Amino acid sequence: MTITIRIPTTFRELTKGNSVISSDGSTLNQLLENIKTEYPDFVNRVLDEEGNLQRFVNIFLDDEDIRFLGKLETKLEDGQTVSIVPAVAGGKN
């Protein structure tokens, strides 16, 4: 089973410059665990010390926010795409 992971520009330094990586896993949590061996700093930016999703990071599975699916226990199927999207803030009042 292969899952495609889209990496945002701001996190590419943590994935050796790759904009897309792939791995496998039956859940999102398992996928991140498998990625951690090659890209530990990337996973540490996505998850906090307790293994929960960072507040400033959004993850989408085929355009669906995982917070409304099964969060990190969201089930994955072969060929799906996971998009990592950091929150953006700032601007003038």
Phi and psi restraints in degrees (range 20) as a CNS / XPLOR table:
assign (resid 1 and name C) (resid 2 and name N)
       (resid 2 and name CA) (resid 2 and name C) 1.0 -122.7 20.0 2
assign (resid 2 and name N) (resid 2 and name CA)
       (resid 2 and name C) (resid 3 and name N) 1.0 128.8 20.0 2
assign (resid 2 and name C) (resid 3 and name N)
       (resid 3 and name CA) (resid 3 and name C) 1.0 -114.7 20.0 2
assign (resid 3 and name N) (resid 3 and name CA)
       (resid 3 and name C) (resid 4 and name N) 1.0 135.0 20.0 2
assign (resid 3 and name C) (resid 4 and name N)
       (resid 4 and name CA) (resid 4 and name C) 1.0 -93.5 20.0 2
assign (resid 4 and name N) (resid 4 and name CA)
       (resid 4 and name C) (resid 5 and name N) 1.0 134.4 20.0 2
assign (resid 4 and name C) (resid 5 and name N)
       (resid 5 and name CA) (resid 5 and name C) 1.0 -118.5 20.0 2
assign (resid 5 and name N) (resid 5 and name CA)
       (resid 5 and name C) (resid 6 and name N) 1.0 120.2 20.0 2
assign (resid 5 and name C) (resid 6 and name N)
       (resid 6 and name CA) (resid 6 and name C) 1.0 -87.9 20.0 2
assign (resid 6 and name N) (resid 6 and name CA)
       (resid 6 and name C) (resid 7 and name N) 1.0 128.9 20.0 2
assign (resid 6 and name C) (resid 7 and name N)
       (resid 7 and name CA) (resid 7 and name C) 1.0 -106.9 20.0 2
assign (resid 7 and name N) (resid 7 and name CA)
       (resid 7 and name C) (resid 8 and name N) 1.0 127.6 20.0 2
assign (resid 7 and name C) (resid 8 and name N)
       (resid 8 and name CA) (resid 8 and name C) 1.0 -71.0 20.0 2
assign (resid 8 and name N) (resid 8 and name CA)
       (resid 8 and name C) (resid 9 and name N) 1.0 156.9 20.0 2
assign (resid 8 and name C) (resid 9 and name N)
       (resid 9 and name CA) (resid 9 and name C) 1.0 -52.9 20.0 2
assign (resid 9 and name N) (resid 9 and name CA)
       (resid 9 and name C) (resid 10 and name N) 1.0 -42.1 20.0 2
assign (resid 9 and name C) (resid 10 and name N)
       (resid 10 and name CA) (resid 10 and name C) 1.0 -67.4 20.0 2
assign (resid 10 and name N) (resid 10 and name CA)
       (resid 10 and name C) (resid 11 and name N) 1.0 -17.3 20.0 2
assign (resid 10 and name C) (resid 11 and name N)
       (resid 11 and name CA) (resid 11 and name C) 1.0 -105.5 20.0 2
assign (resid 11 and name N) (resid 11 and name CA)
       (resid 11 and name C) (resid 12 and name N) 1.0 -3.4 20.0 2
assign (resid 11 and name C) (resid 12 and name N)
       (resid 12 and name CA) (resid 12 and name C) 1.0 -65.4 20.0 2
assign (resid 12 and name N) (resid 12 and name CA)
       (resid 12 and name C) (resid 13 and name N) 1.0 -26.8 20.0 2
assign (resid 12 and name C) (resid 13 and name N)
       (resid 13 and name CA) (resid 13 and name C) 1.0 -62.8 20.0 2
assign (resid 13 and name N) (resid 13 and name CA)
       (resid 13 and name C) (resid 14 and name N) 1.0 -22.1 20.0 2
assign (resid 13 and name C) (resid 14 and name N)
       (resid 14 and name CA) (resid 14 and name C) 1.0 -89.3 20.0 2
assign (resid 14 and name N) (resid 14 and name CA)
       (resid 14 and name C) (resid 15 and name N) 1.0 -8.7 20.0 2
assign (resid 14 and name C) (resid 15 and name N)
       (resid 15 and name CA) (resid 15 and name C) 1.0 -121.0 20.0 2
assign (resid 15 and name N) (resid 15 and name CA)
       (resid 15 and name C) (resid 16 and name N) 1.0 34.1 20.0 2
assign (resid 15 and name C) (resid 16 and name N)
       (resid 16 and name CA) (resid 16 and name C) 1.0 57.3 20.0 2
assign (resid 16 and name N) (resid 16 and name CA)
       (resid 16 and name C) (resid 17 and name N) 1.0 31.7 20.0 2
assign (resid 16 and name C) (resid 17 and name N)
       (resid 17 and name CA) (resid 17 and name C) 1.0 84.4 20.0 2
assign (resid 17 and name N) (resid 17 and name CA)
       (resid 17 and name C) (resid 18 and name N) 1.0 -0.6 20.0 2
assign (resid 17 and name C) (resid 18 and name N)
       (resid 18 and name CA) (resid 18 and name C) 1.0 -73.2 20.0 2
assign (resid 18 and name N) (resid 18 and name CA)
       (resid 18 and name C) (resid 19 and name N) 1.0 133.8 20.0 2
assign (resid 18 and name C) (resid 19 and name N)
       (resid 19 and name CA) (resid 19 and name C) 1.0 -89.7 20.0 2
assign (resid 19 and name N) (resid 19 and name CA)
       (resid 19 and name C) (resid 20 and name N) 1.0 -19.3 20.0 2
assign (resid 19 and name C) (resid 20 and name N)
       (resid 20 and name CA) (resid 20 and name C) 1.0 -140.4 20.0 2
assign (resid 20 and name N) (resid 20 and name CA)
       (resid 20 and name C) (resid 21 and name N) 1.0 133.9 20.0 2
assign (resid 20 and name C) (resid 21 and name N)
       (resid 21 and name CA) (resid 21 and name C) 1.0 -129.4 20.0 2
assign (resid 21 and name N) (resid 21 and name CA)
       (resid 21 and name C) (resid 22 and name N) 1.0 167.9 20.0 2
assign (resid 21 and name C) (resid 22 and name N)
       (resid 22 and name CA) (resid 22 and name C) 1.0 -140.2 20.0 2
assign (resid 22 and name N) (resid 22 and name CA)
       (resid 22 and name C) (resid 23 and name N) 1.0 152.6 20.0 2
assign (resid 22 and name C) (resid 23 and name N)
       (resid 23 and name CA) (resid 23 and name C) 1.0 -160.2 20.0 2
assign (resid 23 and name N) (resid 23 and name CA)
       (resid 23 and name C) (resid 24 and name N) 1.0 -167.4 20.0 2
assign (resid 23 and name C) (resid 24 and name N)
       (resid 24 and name CA) (resid 24 and name C) 1.0 -134.2 20.0 2
assign (resid 24 and name N) (resid 24 and name CA)
       (resid 24 and name C) (resid 25 and name N) 1.0 167.6 20.0 2
assign (resid 24 and name C) (resid 25 and name N)
       (resid 25 and name CA) (resid 25 and name C) 1.0 160.3 20.0 2
assign (resid 25 and name N) (resid 25 and name CA)
       (resid 25 and name C) (resid 26 and name N) 1.0 145.0 20.0 2
assign (resid 25 and name C) (resid 26 and name N)
       (resid 26 and name CA) (resid 26 and name C) 1.0 -84.6 20.0 2
assign (resid 26 and name N) (resid 26 and name CA)
       (resid 26 and name C) (resid 27 and name N) 1.0 -17.7 20.0 2
assign (resid 26 and name C) (resid 27 and name N)
       (resid 27 and name CA) (resid 27 and name C) 1.0 -132.0 20.0 2
assign (resid 27 and name N) (resid 27 and name CA)
       (resid 27 and name C) (resid 28 and name N) 1.0 164.2 20.0 2
assign (resid 27 and name C) (resid 28 and name N)
       (resid 28 and name CA) (resid 28 and name C) 1.0 -61.1 20.0 2
assign (resid 28 and name N) (resid 28 and name CA)
       (resid 28 and name C) (resid 29 and name N) 1.0 -41.0 20.0 2
assign (resid 28 and name C) (resid 29 and name N)
       (resid 29 and name CA) (resid 29 and name C) 1.0 -59.7 20.0 2
assign (resid 29 and name N) (resid 29 and name CA)
       (resid 29 and name C) (resid 30 and name N) 1.0 -44.3 20.0 2
assign (resid 29 and name C) (resid 30 and name N)
       (resid 30 and name CA) (resid 30 and name C) 1.0 -65.3 20.0 2
assign (resid 30 and name N) (resid 30 and name CA)
       (resid 30 and name C) (resid 31 and name N) 1.0 -39.5 20.0 2
assign (resid 30 and name C) (resid 31 and name N)
       (resid 31 and name CA) (resid 31 and name C) 1.0 -59.7 20.0 2
assign (resid 31 and name N) (resid 31 and name CA)
       (resid 31 and name C) (resid 32 and name N) 1.0 -48.2 20.0 2
assign (resid 31 and name C) (resid 32 and name N)
       (resid 32 and name CA) (resid 32 and name C) 1.0 -63.5 20.0 2
assign (resid 32 and name N) (resid 32 and name CA)
       (resid 32 and name C) (resid 33 and name N) 1.0 -37.7 20.0 2
assign (resid 32 and name C) (resid 33 and name N)
       (resid 33 and name CA) (resid 33 and name C) 1.0 -62.8 20.0 2
assign (resid 33 and name N) (resid 33 and name CA)
       (resid 33 and name C) (resid 34 and name N) 1.0 -40.3 20.0 2
assign (resid 33 and name C) (resid 34 and name N)
       (resid 34 and name CA) (resid 34 and name C) 1.0 -68.4 20.0 2
assign (resid 34 and name N) (resid 34 and name CA)
       (resid 34 and name C) (resid 35 and name N) 1.0 -35.4 20.0 2
assign (resid 34 and name C) (resid 35 and name N)
       (resid 35 and name CA) (resid 35 and name C) 1.0 -70.8 20.0 2
assign (resid 35 and name N) (resid 35 and name CA)
       (resid 35 and name C) (resid 36 and name N) 1.0 -30.2 20.0 2
assign (resid 35 and name C) (resid 36 and name N)
       (resid 36 and name CA) (resid 36 and name C) 1.0 -58.0 20.0 2
assign (resid 36 and name N) (resid 36 and name CA)
       (resid 36 and name C) (resid 37 and name N) 1.0 -29.7 20.0 2
assign (resid 36 and name C) (resid 37 and name N)
       (resid 37 and name CA) (resid 37 and name C) 1.0 -64.8 20.0 2
assign (resid 37 and name N) (resid 37 and name CA)
       (resid 37 and name C) (resid 38 and name N) 1.0 -37.4 20.0 2
assign (resid 37 and name C) (resid 38 and name N)
       (resid 38 and name CA) (resid 38 and name C) 1.0 -94.4 20.0 2
assign (resid 38 and name N) (resid 38 and name CA)
       (resid 38 and name C) (resid 39 and name N) 1.0 -31.5 20.0 2
assign (resid 38 and name C) (resid 39 and name N)
       (resid 39 and name CA) (resid 39 and name C) 1.0 -129.8 20.0 2
assign (resid 39 and name N) (resid 39 and name CA)
       (resid 39 and name C) (resid 40 and name N) 1.0 63.7 20.0 2
assign (resid 39 and name C) (resid 40 and name N)
       (resid 40 and name CA) (resid 40 and name C) 1.0 -61.8 20.0 2
assign (resid 40 and name N) (resid 40 and name CA)
       (resid 40 and name C) (resid 41 and name N) 1.0 -38.0 20.0 2
assign (resid 40 and name C) (resid 41 and name N)
       (resid 41 and name CA) (resid 41 and name C) 1.0 -67.0 20.0 2
assign (resid 41 and name N) (resid 41 and name CA)
       (resid 41 and name C) (resid 42 and name N) 1.0 -33.6 20.0 2
assign (resid 41 and name C) (resid 42 and name N)
       (resid 42 and name CA) (resid 42 and name C) 1.0 -63.3 20.0 2
assign (resid 42 and name N) (resid 42 and name CA)
       (resid 42 and name C) (resid 43 and name N) 1.0 -49.7 20.0 2
assign (resid 42 and name C) (resid 43 and name N)
       (resid 43 and name CA) (resid 43 and name C) 1.0 -64.9 20.0 2
assign (resid 43 and name N) (resid 43 and name CA)
       (resid 43 and name C) (resid 44 and name N) 1.0 -36.7 20.0 2
assign (resid 43 and name C) (resid 44 and name N)
       (resid 44 and name CA) (resid 44 and name C) 1.0 -66.3 20.0 2
assign (resid 44 and name N) (resid 44 and name CA)
       (resid 44 and name C) (resid 45 and name N) 1.0 -23.9 20.0 2
assign (resid 44 and name C) (resid 45 and name N)
       (resid 45 and name CA) (resid 45 and name C) 1.0 -79.6 20.0 2
assign (resid 45 and name N) (resid 45 and name CA)
       (resid 45 and name C) (resid 46 and name N) 1.0 -29.5 20.0 2
assign (resid 45 and name C) (resid 46 and name N)
       (resid 46 and name CA) (resid 46 and name C) 1.0 -83.0 20.0 2
assign (resid 46 and name N) (resid 46 and name CA)
       (resid 46 and name C) (resid 47 and name N) 1.0 -38.3 20.0 2
assign (resid 46 and name C) (resid 47 and name N)
       (resid 47 and name CA) (resid 47 and name C) 1.0 -110.3 20.0 2
assign (resid 47 and name N) (resid 47 and name CA)
       (resid 47 and name C) (resid 48 and name N) 1.0 150.7 20.0 2
assign (resid 47 and name C) (resid 48 and name N)
       (resid 48 and name CA) (resid 48 and name C) 1.0 -84.4 20.0 2
assign (resid 48 and name N) (resid 48 and name CA)
       (resid 48 and name C) (resid 49 and name N) 1.0 -176.9 20.0 2
assign (resid 48 and name C) (resid 49 and name N)
       (resid 49 and name CA) (resid 49 and name C) 1.0 -62.7 20.0 2
assign (resid 49 and name N) (resid 49 and name CA)
       (resid 49 and name C) (resid 50 and name N) 1.0 -23.9 20.0 2
assign (resid 49 and name C) (resid 50 and name N)
       (resid 50 and name CA) (resid 50 and name C) 1.0 -92.0 20.0 2
assign (resid 50 and name N) (resid 50 and name CA)
       (resid 50 and name C) (resid 51 and name N) 1.0 2.0 20.0 2
assign (resid 50 and name C) (resid 51 and name N)
       (resid 51 and name CA) (resid 51 and name C) 1.0 85.2 20.0 2
assign (resid 51 and name N) (resid 51 and name CA)
       (resid 51 and name C) (resid 52 and name N) 1.0 13.8 20.0 2
assign (resid 51 and name C) (resid 52 and name N)
       (resid 52 and name CA) (resid 52 and name C) 1.0 -95.4 20.0 2
assign (resid 52 and name N) (resid 52 and name CA)
       (resid 52 and name C) (resid 53 and name N) 1.0 156.2 20.0 2
assign (resid 52 and name C) (resid 53 and name N)
       (resid 53 and name CA) (resid 53 and name C) 1.0 -63.5 20.0 2
assign (resid 53 and name N) (resid 53 and name CA)
       (resid 53 and name C) (resid 54 and name N) 1.0 130.4 20.0 2
assign (resid 53 and name C) (resid 54 and name N)
       (resid 54 and name CA) (resid 54 and name C) 1.0 -59.8 20.0 2
assign (resid 54 and name N) (resid 54 and name CA)
       (resid 54 and name C) (resid 55 and name N) 1.0 145.9 20.0 2
assign (resid 54 and name C) (resid 55 and name N)
       (resid 55 and name CA) (resid 55 and name C) 1.0 -62.7 20.0 2
assign (resid 55 and name N) (resid 55 and name CA)
       (resid 55 and name C) (resid 56 and name N) 1.0 -31.3 20.0 2
assign (resid 55 and name C) (resid 56 and name N)
       (resid 56 and name CA) (resid 56 and name C) 1.0 -90.9 20.0 2
assign (resid 56 and name N) (resid 56 and name CA)
       (resid 56 and name C) (resid 57 and name N) 1.0 7.3 20.0 2
assign (resid 56 and name C) (resid 57 and name N)
       (resid 57 and name CA) (resid 57 and name C) 1.0 -116.8 20.0 2
assign (resid 57 and name N) (resid 57 and name CA)
       (resid 57 and name C) (resid 58 and name N) 1.0 131.8 20.0 2
assign (resid 57 and name C) (resid 58 and name N)
       (resid 58 and name CA) (resid 58 and name C) 1.0 -111.6 20.0 2
assign (resid 58 and name N) (resid 58 and name CA)
       (resid 58 and name C) (resid 59 and name N) 1.0 141.3 20.0 2
assign (resid 58 and name C) (resid 59 and name N)
       (resid 59 and name CA) (resid 59 and name C) 1.0 -124.6 20.0 2
assign (resid 59 and name N) (resid 59 and name CA)
       (resid 59 and name C) (resid 60 and name N) 1.0 132.0 20.0 2
assign (resid 59 and name C) (resid 60 and name N)
       (resid 60 and name CA) (resid 60 and name C) 1.0 -118.6 20.0 2
assign (resid 60 and name N) (resid 60 and name CA)
       (resid 60 and name C) (resid 61 and name N) 1.0 136.6 20.0 2
assign (resid 60 and name C) (resid 61 and name N)
       (resid 61 and name CA) (resid 61 and name C) 1.0 -110.0 20.0 2
assign (resid 61 and name N) (resid 61 and name CA)
       (resid 61 and name C) (resid 62 and name N) 1.0 110.4 20.0 2
assign (resid 61 and name C) (resid 62 and name N)
       (resid 62 and name CA) (resid 62 and name C) 1.0 46.7 20.0 2
assign (resid 62 and name N) (resid 62 and name CA)
       (resid 62 and name C) (resid 63 and name N) 1.0 51.1 20.0 2
assign (resid 62 and name C) (resid 63 and name N)
       (resid 63 and name CA) (resid 63 and name C) 1.0 72.7 20.0 2
assign (resid 63 and name N) (resid 63 and name CA)
       (resid 63 and name C) (resid 64 and name N) 1.0 8.1 20.0 2
assign (resid 63 and name C) (resid 64 and name N)
       (resid 64 and name CA) (resid 64 and name C) 1.0 -107.3 20.0 2
assign (resid 64 and name N) (resid 64 and name CA)
       (resid 64 and name C) (resid 65 and name N) 1.0 128.7 20.0 2
assign (resid 64 and name C) (resid 65 and name N)
       (resid 65 and name CA) (resid 65 and name C) 1.0 -65.9 20.0 2
assign (resid 65 and name N) (resid 65 and name CA)
       (resid 65 and name C) (resid 66 and name N) 1.0 125.2 20.0 2
assign (resid 65 and name C) (resid 66 and name N)
       (resid 66 and name CA) (resid 66 and name C) 1.0 -67.0 20.0 2
assign (resid 66 and name N) (resid 66 and name CA)
       (resid 66 and name C) (resid 67 and name N) 1.0 -17.6 20.0 2
assign (resid 66 and name C) (resid 67 and name N)
       (resid 67 and name CA) (resid 67 and name C) 1.0 -65.9 20.0 2
assign (resid 67 and name N) (resid 67 and name CA)
       (resid 67 and name C) (resid 68 and name N) 1.0 -21.3 20.0 2
assign (resid 67 and name C) (resid 68 and name N)
       (resid 68 and name CA) (resid 68 and name C) 1.0 -102.9 20.0 2
assign (resid 68 and name N) (resid 68 and name CA)
       (resid 68 and name C) (resid 69 and name N) 1.0 1.9 20.0 2
assign (resid 68 and name C) (resid 69 and name N)
       (resid 69 and name CA) (resid 69 and name C) 1.0 -105.2 20.0 2
assign (resid 69 and name N) (resid 69 and name CA)
       (resid 69 and name C) (resid 70 and name N) 1.0 -114.8 20.0 2
assign (resid 69 and name C) (resid 70 and name N)
       (resid 70 and name CA) (resid 70 and name C) 1.0 -113.7 20.0 2
assign (resid 70 and name N) (resid 70 and name CA)
       (resid 70 and name C) (resid 71 and name N) 1.0 21.1 20.0 2
assign (resid 70 and name C) (resid 71 and name N)
       (resid 71 and name CA) (resid 71 and name C) 1.0 53.0 20.0 2
assign (resid 71 and name N) (resid 71 and name CA)
       (resid 71 and name C) (resid 72 and name N) 1.0 -131.8 20.0 2
assign (resid 71 and name C) (resid 72 and name N)
       (resid 72 and name CA) (resid 72 and name C) 1.0 -72.6 20.0 2
assign (resid 72 and name N) (resid 72 and name CA)
       (resid 72 and name C) (resid 73 and name N) 1.0 -13.6 20.0 2
assign (resid 72 and name C) (resid 73 and name N)
       (resid 73 and name CA) (resid 73 and name C) 1.0 -94.0 20.0 2
assign (resid 73 and name N) (resid 73 and name CA)
       (resid 73 and name C) (resid 74 and name N) 1.0 11.2 20.0 2
assign (resid 73 and name C) (resid 74 and name N)
       (resid 74 and name CA) (resid 74 and name C) 1.0 -56.6 20.0 2
assign (resid 74 and name N) (resid 74 and name CA)
       (resid 74 and name C) (resid 75 and name N) 1.0 129.3 20.0 2
assign (resid 74 and name C) (resid 75 and name N)
       (resid 75 and name CA) (resid 75 and name C) 1.0 -73.0 20.0 2
assign (resid 75 and name N) (resid 75 and name CA)
       (resid 75 and name C) (resid 76 and name N) 1.0 140.6 20.0 2
assign (resid 75 and name C) (resid 76 and name N)
       (resid 76 and name CA) (resid 76 and name C) 1.0 -115.4 20.0 2
assign (resid 76 and name N) (resid 76 and name CA)
       (resid 76 and name C) (resid 77 and name N) 1.0 150.5 20.0 2
assign (resid 76 and name C) (resid 77 and name N)
       (resid 77 and name CA) (resid 77 and name C) 1.0 -126.6 20.0 2
assign (resid 77 and name N) (resid 77 and name CA)
       (resid 77 and name C) (resid 78 and name N) 1.0 152.7 20.0 2
assign (resid 77 and name C) (resid 78 and name N)
       (resid 78 and name CA) (resid 78 and name C) 1.0 -51.3 20.0 2
assign (resid 78 and name N) (resid 78 and name CA)
       (resid 78 and name C) (resid 79 and name N) 1.0 133.7 20.0 2
assign (resid 78 and name C) (resid 79 and name N)
       (resid 79 and name CA) (resid 79 and name C) 1.0 88.8 20.0 2
assign (resid 79 and name N) (resid 79 and name CA)
       (resid 79 and name C) (resid 80 and name N) 1.0 -4.0 20.0 2
assign (resid 79 and name C) (resid 80 and name N)
       (resid 80 and name CA) (resid 80 and name C) 1.0 -74.7 20.0 2
assign (resid 80 and name N) (resid 80 and name CA)
       (resid 80 and name C) (resid 81 and name N) 1.0 163.0 20.0 2
assign (resid 80 and name C) (resid 81 and name N)
       (resid 81 and name CA) (resid 81 and name C) 1.0 -120.7 20.0 2
assign (resid 81 and name N) (resid 81 and name CA)
       (resid 81 and name C) (resid 82 and name N) 1.0 130.8 20.0 2
assign (resid 81 and name C) (resid 82 and name N)
       (resid 82 and name CA) (resid 82 and name C) 1.0 -107.8 20.0 2
assign (resid 82 and name N) (resid 82 and name CA)
       (resid 82 and name C) (resid 83 and name N) 1.0 128.5 20.0 2
assign (resid 82 and name C) (resid 83 and name N)
       (resid 83 and name CA) (resid 83 and name C) 1.0 -114.1 20.0 2
assign (resid 83 and name N) (resid 83 and name CA)
       (resid 83 and name C) (resid 84 and name N) 1.0 127.7 20.0 2
assign (resid 83 and name C) (resid 84 and name N)
       (resid 84 and name CA) (resid 84 and name C) 1.0 -98.3 20.0 2
assign (resid 84 and name N) (resid 84 and name CA)
       (resid 84 and name C) (resid 85 and name N) 1.0 125.2 20.0 2
assign (resid 84 and name C) (resid 85 and name N)
       (resid 85 and name CA) (resid 85 and name C) 1.0 -132.3 20.0 2
assign (resid 85 and name N) (resid 85 and name CA)
       (resid 85 and name C) (resid 86 and name N) 1.0 109.7 20.0 2
assign (resid 85 and name C) (resid 86 and name N)
       (resid 86 and name CA) (resid 86 and name C) 1.0 -72.7 20.0 2
assign (resid 86 and name N) (resid 86 and name CA)
       (resid 86 and name C) (resid 87 and name N) 1.0 146.3 20.0 2
assign (resid 86 and name C) (resid 87 and name N)
       (resid 87 and name CA) (resid 87 and name C) 1.0 -67.6 20.0 2
assign (resid 87 and name N) (resid 87 and name CA)
       (resid 87 and name C) (resid 88 and name N) 1.0 146.2 20.0 2
assign (resid 87 and name C) (resid 88 and name N)
       (resid 88 and name CA) (resid 88 and name C) 1.0 -117.7 20.0 2
assign (resid 88 and name N) (resid 88 and name CA)
       (resid 88 and name C) (resid 89 and name N) 1.0 132.8 20.0 2
assign (resid 88 and name C) (resid 89 and name N)
       (resid 89 and name CA) (resid 89 and name C) 1.0 -140.1 20.0 2
assign (resid 89 and name N) (resid 89 and name CA)
       (resid 89 and name C) (resid 90 and name N) 1.0 162.4 20.0 2
assign (resid 89 and name C) (resid 90 and name N)
       (resid 90 and name CA) (resid 90 and name C) 1.0 131.7 20.0 2
assign (resid 90 and name N) (resid 90 and name CA)
       (resid 90 and name C) (resid 91 and name N) 1.0 -172.1 20.0 2
assign (resid 90 and name C) (resid 91 and name N)
       (resid 91 and name CA) (resid 91 and name C) 1.0 111.6 20.0 2
assign (resid 91 and name N) (resid 91 and name CA)
       (resid 91 and name C) (resid 92 and name N) 1.0 -177.8 20.0 2
assign (resid 91 and name C) (resid 92 and name N)
       (resid 92 and name CA) (resid 92 and name C) 1.0 -98.8 20.0 2
assign (resid 92 and name N) (resid 92 and name CA)
       (resid 92 and name C) (resid 93 and name N) 1.0 154.0 20.0 2
